[in-house]
Amino acid sequence: MKNYLILGLAIITVLFSCTTDDTSDIVINDNSTVNNNSGGETPSDDCIFLSGTYVEDLTLDANNCYKVNGSLIMAAGTTLTIPSGMTLEALAAGANVYIAISQGAQIIANGTADSPIVMTSDASSPSAGDWGGLILLGKAPINSVTGTSTSTSEIASLPFGGTDATDNSGSLRYVRVEYSGGAADGQSENNGFSFYGVGSGTSVEYIQAFEGKDDGIEFFGGTVNASYVSVVNAQDDSIDWTEGYTGTITNAYVKHGVDHDKGIEADGFNTDFSNAAGYFSKPTVTNLTIIGLGSATGNEAIRLRAGTQGIFNNVLIQGFEEGFDLDGDGADSPTGIGVSSGDLSVTDITFIDVIEKVQNDTTVTFTEAEFISGDGNGTGTDYASWGASWTVE
């Protein structure tokens, strides 16, 4: 009888502890040999699986192997810390495997040139689209909504946008994202790096998107400044902005692979919604190099549309049929008016193997000289210097 009583008390204790703890669990599936070496066999890897929504800080240990095997979402108030030199693998299962840093959360991923942080596919023969990518969501302004309203990300359906232009989503330094861009459907696709309403308090420098299925880096509004940006072999646009992005991009290098679209595709607002806030994207892009596959292969290096504005300084474009293609009208998408007003301009540029420098498909008439000054003076970015050792091609 005493044994039955003890057993009954133990069961009650377990049940009570499970039902009264209303704190969400952080689940780390441990696939190490210590706990899962069934039959004494050596496993194929020795990694800790990561997925789910984390409501406490997650600090990865440089001595461990980790694998993202689903959606890894850092909730507001938490920080994901990744040590220098770590290779973080992702299950090659497509769009639903990604890392998302929610509004109010942060990522601290500071590598070095000698020890970059690499987020990549776990496939033995990896390819573009194997997994989702890295998503940051902030509270900086976007023009698809007004005031404190928020929009919702394509992947993960997480809120972004707000009124805090200096919002801080953490720090990315010497981080490479490989084989990302898994598509959920025809309208929702991951990028290498997705910055949704990310603020200028976020530090972003020395980042590379390599062999992505969709865009390499996309800015959905926000004010974040990105420096030393490399995109190689993106199968859609290498750099993309929309929803009123107004940050800076300094020292950017784009190189096309066989499958590609634009070097830059720039929208003043998201045409799937509206320009509710009434302003347009206007980043400043300084020291930019875009390398295509040759003028005979067609395509344009930079497409400017939906009223986007922007100030380009020191640009080198090589190997395209068209250098700039401007689209828009004189009303909702006044891209050409930006040229006339001086809000969309290019200073110091060199074209190599480019057939047509500027294609004006807007309803506004302007001369090439009104859009471009210093033709032949551009040198682009010194990628051989700052991209050495930590990037791949």
C-alpha positions in Angstrom: 0.0 0.0 0.0 2.8 2.4 0.8 4.4 1.8 -2.6 1.1 2.5 -4.4 0.7 5.7 -2.3 4.2 6.9 -3.3 3.6 6.1 -6.9 0.3 8.0 -6.9 1.9 11.0 -5.3 4.7 11.0 -7.9 2.1 10.9 -10.8 0.1 13.7 -9.2 3.3 15.8 -8.8 4.3 15.3 -12.5 0.8 16.1 -13.8 0.6 19.2 -11.6 4.0 20.5 -12.7 3.1 20.1 -16.4 -0.3 21.8 -16.1 0.7 24.8 -13.9 3.7 25.9 -15.9 2.3 28.4 -18.4 5.8 29.5 -19.7 6.4 28.5 -23.4 9.1 25.9 -23.7 12.3 26.4 -25.6 12.7 23.1 -27.3 16.2 22.0 -28.4 16.0 18.5 -29.9 19.2 16.8 -28.9 20.5 14.4 -31.5 23.9 13.9 -29.9 25.5 10.5 -29.6 25.1 10.7 -25.8 21.4 10.4 -26.0 20.7 8.9 -29.4 23.5 6.4 -30.1 21.1 3.6 -30.6 22.8 0.2 -31.0 26.2 1.8 -30.7 26.2 3.1 -34.4 27.9 6.3 -35.3 25.3 8.8 -36.5 25.8 10.8 -39.7 26.1 14.0 -37.7 26.3 15.2 -34.2 24.0 18.3 -34.3 21.4 19.9 -32.1 18.2 20.6 -33.9 16.7 24.1 -33.6 13.2 25.1 -34.5 10.1 26.7 -32.9 9.4 30.1 -31.2 12.0 31.0 -28.6 10.8 33.2 -25.7 14.2 33.3 -24.0 17.7 34.2 -25.3 19.4 31.6 -27.4 23.2 31.6 -27.4 24.9 29.1 -29.6 28.1 27.4 -28.4 31.0 27.3 -30.7 31.8 23.8 -29.5 28.5 22.4 -30.7 27.0 21.6 -34.1 23.5 23.0 -34.8 21.0 22.5 -37.5 17.9 24.5 -38.2 15.1 22.0 -39.1 12.1 24.2 -39.3 11.1 27.8 -38.6 13.3 29.3 -35.9 11.6 32.4 -34.6 13.0 34.7 -32.0 10.2 36.4 -30.1 10.2 40.0 -28.9 12.6 40.7 -26.1 15.0 37.8 -27.0 18.4 37.7 -28.5 20.0 35.1 -30.8 23.8 35.1 -30.4 25.9 33.2 -33.0 29.7 33.0 -32.4 32.3 34.0 -34.9 33.4 31.2 -37.2 30.2 29.1 -36.8 28.7 27.2 -39.7 25.0 26.9 -39.0 23.3 24.3 -41.2 19.7 24.3 -42.3 17.7 21.3 -43.4 17.4 21.3 -47.1 13.6 21.2 -47.0 12.6 24.5 -48.7 10.7 27.5 -47.6 9.6 26.5 -44.1 13.2 26.3 -42.8 14.3 29.8 -41.9 15.5 32.1 -39.1 13.3 35.0 -38.2 14.1 37.8 -35.8 10.8 39.3 -34.7 10.1 42.9 -33.9 11.7 43.7 -30.6 14.1 40.8 -30.8 17.8 41.0 -31.8 20.4 38.9 -33.5 24.1 39.2 -32.6 26.1 37.5 -35.3 29.6 39.1 -35.5 32.1 37.1 -37.5 35.5 38.3 -38.8 37.1 38.2 -42.2 39.1 35.1 -41.1 36.2 33.5 -39.2 32.9 34.4 -40.9 29.5 33.1 -39.8 28.0 30.9 -42.5 24.3 29.9 -42.8 24.0 27.1 -45.4 22.2 24.0 -46.6 22.9 20.7 -45.0 22.6 18.9 -48.4 25.6 16.9 -49.6 25.2 18.7 -53.0 23.5 21.9 -52.0 21.6 24.1 -54.5 19.7 27.3 -54.6 16.4 27.2 -52.7 17.4 24.4 -50.3 16.1 26.5 -47.3 14.5 29.8 -46.5 17.1 32.3 -45.3 17.5 35.0 -42.6 14.6 37.4 -41.9 14.9 40.5 -39.7 11.7 42.5 -38.7 11.8 45.9 -37.2 9.8 48.9 -36.1 11.1 51.5 -38.6 8.7 53.3 -41.0 7.3 51.7 -44.1 5.0 53.4 -46.6 2.5 50.6 -47.1 0.8 51.7 -43.7 0.6 54.8 -41.7 1.4 55.7 -38.1 1.8 52.8 -35.7 0.1 50.3 -38.0 2.1 47.3 -39.1 2.3 45.1 -42.2 2.9 41.4 -42.4 5.9 39.6 -43.8 5.5 37.3 -46.8 7.1 34.4 -45.0 6.1 33.6 -41.4 3.3 36.3 -41.4 5.1 38.4 -38.8 4.4 42.1 -38.2 6.8 44.8 -39.2 6.9 48.6 -39.5 6.2 51.4 -37.2 7.5 54.8 -36.2 11.0 54.1 -34.7 13.5 55.0 -37.4 16.4 54.1 -35.1 15.1 50.7 -34.1 17.8 48.2 -33.3 17.5 44.5 -34.5 21.1 43.7 -33.6 24.3 43.2 -35.5 25.4 41.3 -38.6 29.0 41.3 -39.4 30.9 38.9 -41.8 27.8 36.8 -42.3 27.2 34.6 -45.4 23.9 33.1 -46.3 24.1 30.3 -48.9 21.6 28.3 -51.0 18.5 30.1 -49.7 15.4 31.4 -51.3 13.0 28.4 -50.9 9.6 29.4 -52.3 6.4 28.8 -50.4 4.3 29.6 -53.5 4.4 31.8 -56.5 3.9 35.0 -54.5 5.8 34.2 -51.3 9.5 33.5 -51.6 12.4 33.7 -49.2 15.5 35.8 -49.9 19.0 35.5 -48.6 18.6 38.4 -46.3 15.2 40.0 -45.8 15.0 43.3 -43.9 11.4 44.2 -43.0 11.1 47.6 -41.5 14.5 47.4 -40.0 15.9 50.5 -38.3 19.1 52.4 -38.5 20.1 51.2 -35.0 20.9 47.8 -36.6 24.4 47.2 -37.7 24.8 45.5 -41.0 28.2 45.2 -42.7 30.1 42.5 -44.6 27.2 40.3 -45.6 27.0 38.0 -48.6 24.1 36.2 -50.2 25.4 33.3 -52.4 23.5 31.0 -54.8 20.0 32.1 -53.8 16.8 31.0 -55.6 15.1 34.4 -55.2 16.5 37.8 -54.3 19.8 38.1 -52.6 19.0 41.0 -50.3 15.6 42.8 -50.0 14.7 45.8 -48.1 11.0 46.2 -47.3 10.9 49.8 -46.1 12.9 50.8 -43.1 16.0 52.9 -42.6 18.8 50.3 -42.0 22.2 51.1 -43.4 24.1 48.3 -45.1 27.8 48.4 -45.9 30.1 45.9 -47.7 27.4 43.9 -49.4 28.1 41.0 -51.8 25.5 39.1 -53.8 26.7 36.4 -56.1 24.5 34.2 -58.3 21.1 35.3 -57.1 18.5 33.7 -59.4 16.1 36.7 -59.1 17.1 40.2 -58.3 20.4 40.6 -56.4 19.4 43.7 -54.4 15.7 44.7 -54.1 14.0 47.5 -52.3 10.4 48.5 -51.8 7.9 50.0 -49.3 9.7 53.3 -48.8 13.3 52.1 -48.0 15.4 55.1 -47.1 18.7 53.7 -45.7 22.1 53.7 -47.3 23.9 51.0 -49.2 27.7 51.6 -49.3 30.2 49.4 -51.1 28.1 46.8 -52.9 29.2 44.1 -55.3 26.8 42.1 -57.5 27.8 39.3 -59.9 25.4 37.4 -62.0 25.3 33.7 -62.6 23.6 31.8 -65.5 20.2 32.2 -63.8 19.4 35.7 -62.8 17.2 38.7 -63.1 18.2 42.3 -62.3 21.2 43.6 -60.5 18.9 46.0 -58.6 15.1 46.1 -58.8 13.9 49.2 -57.0 10.2 50.1 -56.2 9.1 53.3 -54.6 6.2 51.4 -52.9 4.7 47.9 -52.9 2.4 47.9 -55.8 0.5 44.9 -54.4 -0.8 47.2 -51.7 -0.6 51.0 -51.8 1.5 54.0 -50.9 -0.5 54.8 -47.8 2.1 57.0 -46.2 2.6 59.0 -49.4 6.4 58.9 -49.7 8.7 56.9 -51.9 11.8 54.8 -51.4 15.0 56.9 -51.5 18.2 55.2 -50.5 21.7 56.5 -51.1 23.9 53.9 -52.9 27.6 54.6 -52.9 30.4 52.6 -54.5 28.5 50.0 -56.5 29.7 47.4 -59.0 27.3 45.2 -61.0 28.9 42.5 -63.3 26.6 40.8 -65.8 27.2 38.1 -68.4 27.7 40.4 -71.4 25.6 42.8 -73.4 24.7 40.1 -76.0 22.8 38.2 -73.3 20.3 41.0 -72.7 18.8 42.1 -69.4 19.2 45.4 -67.5 21.5 46.1 -64.6 19.1 48.4 -62.6 15.4 48.7 -62.9 13.8 51.8 -61.3 10.0 51.8 -61.0 6.9 52.6 -58.9 8.2 56.1 -58.2 11.4 55.1 -56.6 13.9 57.8 -55.9 17.6 57.3 -55.0 21.0 58.9 -55.2 23.7 56.8 -56.8 27.4 57.7 -56.4 30.4 56.0 -58.0 29.0 53.1 -60.0 30.5 50.6 -62.4 28.2 48.5 -64.6 29.6 45.8 -66.9 28.0 43.4 -69.4 24.3 44.4 -69.9 22.1 45.3 -72.7 20.7 48.2 -70.6 22.3 50.0 -67.7 19.2 51.6 -66.2 15.5 51.0 -67.1 13.1 53.5 -65.7 9.4 52.7 -65.5 6.5 54.7 -64.2 3.8 57.3 -64.9 3.2 60.9 -63.9 0.7 60.0 -61.1 0.9 57.1 -58.7 4.4 55.9 -59.9 6.3 59.1 -60.8 9.7 57.6 -61.4 10.5 60.1 -64.1 9.5 63.1 -62.0 12.2 62.0 -59.5 14.8 62.7 -62.2 13.4 66.1 -63.0 13.3 67.0 -59.3 16.8 65.8 -58.6 15.6 63.0 -56.2 16.7 60.3 -58.6 20.2 60.8 -60.0 23.6 59.1 -60.8 26.9 60.8 -60.3 30.2 59.3 -61.5 29.6 56.1 -63.4 31.4 53.9 -65.9 29.6 51.6 -68.4 31.6 48.7 -69.9 30.0 46.5 -72.6 26.6 48.2 -72.1 24.6 48.8 -75.3 22.0 51.3 -73.9 22.9 53.3 -70.9 19.4 54.6 -70.0 16.0 53.3 -71.2 13.2 55.8 -70.3 9.9 54.0 -70.2 8.2 56.6 -68.0 5.8 59.3 -69.2 8.2 62.1 -68.3 10.7 63.3 -70.8 14.2 63.9 -69.6 17.7 63.8 -71.1 20.4 61.4 -70.2 22.4 64.4 -68.9 19.7 65.2 -66.4 19.9 61.7 -65.0 23.6 61.0 -65.2 26.7 63.2 -64.5 30.3 62.2 -64.6 29.9 59.5 -67.2 33.2 57.6 -67.4 34.3 58.6 -63.9 33.0 55.7 -61.9 35.2 53.1 -60.4 32.7 51.1 -58.4 33.7 49.3 -55.2 37.0 47.8 -54.3 35.7 44.3 -53.8 39.1 42.6 -54.3 40.1 44.3 -51.0 37.1 44.1 -48.7 35.6 40.9 -50.1 38.9 38.9 -49.7 38.9 35.7 -47.6 35.3 35.6 -46.3 33.2 35.6 -49.5 32.8 32.9 -52.1 32.2 32.9 -55.9 
